[in-house]
Amino acid sequence: MALKHVLEVMDLLETPKIEEAEIRDFFIDRGLGGADINIQKVSGDKGETTFMKIYISGDEGQSGGGKAPTLGVIGRLGGIGARPHKIGLVSDADGAITALSCAAKIVEMNRKGDRFKGDVIVATHLCPRSPIIPHDPVPFMDSPVSISTMNKHEVDGRMEAVLSIDTTKGNRVINQRGFAISPTVKDGYILRVSEDLLDIMQVVTGKLPVVFPITTQDITPYGNDLFHLNSILQPATATHAPVVGVAITAEVPVPGSATGANQCIDIEAAVRFVLEVAKAFGEGKCDFYDEEEFQRIISLYGPLEHLKTLGKK
């Protein structure tokens, strides 16, 4: 159960000003080493945001010379708040809440003696004053910095697989409250949905797994004037690692800028899913894709990495 951690993180982030010392102390008090958390304030054309990266070492992780694989957990969002237009946490904050709740839970488990085998790298950014942009069918939260800047600070070369978590409520193609996962995306290919992830999801939720649809447009970079469901799969444009989206969902379209829309029970379920994936992935028991089949796809149809670029001018 990670509900306590979700509530604590929500309380920590519901503020008009991010205090670096407060965020750092929150994780250090739970057992994280001071050197294992990196916090950096970055300015963009539309304001500033605070990037966070948390390194959690596993018992057999590569940070300690081991061979267990490293999982990346990215909380993707535009901003956690839309001040001065809106007061409080916005729906778009779900990605950051989920990622940081995962970090808090793993750190606390480590302190108590339950250590994961593989390393886990958690990254997100926190902006309580993000702009709002028009989007169909409901408005989105914009970010003060570009997607390429986000990828630069959040995608880490040590991540051997990535779970990208994002609020995905501003649409009419996912009509179920809770969370859903995407097919695996790797180097321009939309691959089959991971059976291992489906197994974990149905065990965690006690329900049939939910998979959300994605298109070729969704896995191309922002800035090419194509429609994107949202930014959940943008990390896939900046890594060779397989990426799976973890979408916090709703039955009806909910604006990313809406306040009072963070469903802590749904977030907690997503946190437990990420934790179980992190355990299994570090133990070599969770595959995001079939490497042999992927190489056959490449041999038959060639590389599609041009889809990770902005395309022809």
Secondary structure, 3 states (H helix, E strand, C coil): CCHHHHHHHHHHHCCCCCCHHHHHHHHHCCCCCHHHEEEEEEEECCEEEEEEEEEECCCCEHHHCCCECCEEEEECCCCCCECCCCCCCEHHHHHHHHHHHHHHHHHHHHHHCCCCCCCEEEEEEECCECCEECCCCCCEECCCCCHHHHHHHHCCCCCCEEEEEEECCCCCCCCCCEEEECCCEECCEECCCCHHHHHHHHHHHCCCCCECCCCCHHHCCCCCCCCCCCCCCHHHHHCCCCEEEEEEECCCCCCCCCECCCCHHHHHHHHHHHHHHHHHHHCCCCCCCCHHHHHHHHHHHCCCHHHHCCCCC
